């Protein structure tokens, strides 16, 4: 008999990772994943899915390093296992290049990816507009495959899945003992967080099976990421832009910028175009609070606002969210047996 009922709101990469972590590690809890949209209709589904990150300004670097390492190690293990094709997680080697030498030549995650090094002058020759570059092997996580794989894993761990929009956390307080909020951009309405905003991103999928290495401009706006079935090329970073339709001007700009980095892309057929809104915030919110809902105090753990790095740090922040749920449960005396 399960003694505690928990709900995770949101079925993007953050919600699914969190739901799996809780269901697999707290077997005495019954966990429901409740979401308005599921794969293939979430923002996470269209993410380029390459694992690297920028630094968030106000979160201890040690914590960010842990998020990155926990996530990277988890995805690396999948990429190196028999589950790689079913999960859509693969190794990816390539170059991050910069027009100006960055002040920090070694990002905080450089020790965790494989074989991180500065590019040689010879390697940089093919990028005449760029002065500096880093070569490394990381992981590419294709969420349109990874999310259904995680959902299956969640169900195997006893989790239940329900599709509906939650209009207010009050709706959940009768049915659940704790709530985990992984609603991404939806947190703007669901928990009234005015500091969450969209950063629009447009990407194309092209057919170019001859490309095997990723190329990313360090400004984050131009990238070429070979995947399992196609190559994702991008992109845009338009702050505060809520438009979800494909912009022809953006498509032309992406093709032009990417072909300058990789001229053979002129030969590639465009397979699809896609737009997503990164759920951005100055820092992700991974914390807990007790809220008075329908007259009783209910623990709520928040895990949202990952911006352009949700695929990269989802597993790490999910482990933090699990720990926060554990702390909440310890504060409920009758649940001490957990
Ligand atoms: P989402 O995927 O948006 O999921 C939110 C979930 O909450 C959805 O299921 C939604 O239906 C649900 N929800 C919201 N409100 C409610 C409600 N009221 N009731 C019920 N359900 C609700 N990240 C990387 O790490 N690497 C990359 O290479 C990368 N490339 C990207 C490229 C592009 C073009 C874009 C747009 C993003 C990219 N990202 C990348 C960022 C990444 O996609 C996001 O950080 C990540 O998807 C956020 O995941 P999430 O689960 O928080 O949000």
Boltz pocket constraint, residues with backbone or C-beta under 6 A from the ligand:
constraints:
  - pocket:
      binder: B
      contacts: [[A, 9], [A, 10], [A, 11], [A, 12], [A, 13], [A, 14], [A, 15], [A, 34], [A, 35], [A, 36], [A, 37], [A, 38], [A, 42], [A, 43], [A, 44], [A, 45], [A, 46], [A, 47], [A, 48], [A, 49], [A, 50], [A, 51], [A, 52], [A, 164], [A, 165], [A, 166], [A, 167], [A, 182], [A, 183], [A, 184], [A, 185], [A, 186], [A, 187], [A, 190], [A, 199], [A, 200], [A, 201], [A, 202], [A, 203], [A, 234], [A, 235], [A, 236], [A, 274], [A, 275], [A, 276], [A, 277], [A, 278], [A, 279], [A, 303], [A, 304], [A, 305], [A, 306], [A, 307], [A, 308], [A, 309], [A, 310], [A, 311], [A, 312], [A, 313]]
      max_distance: 6.0
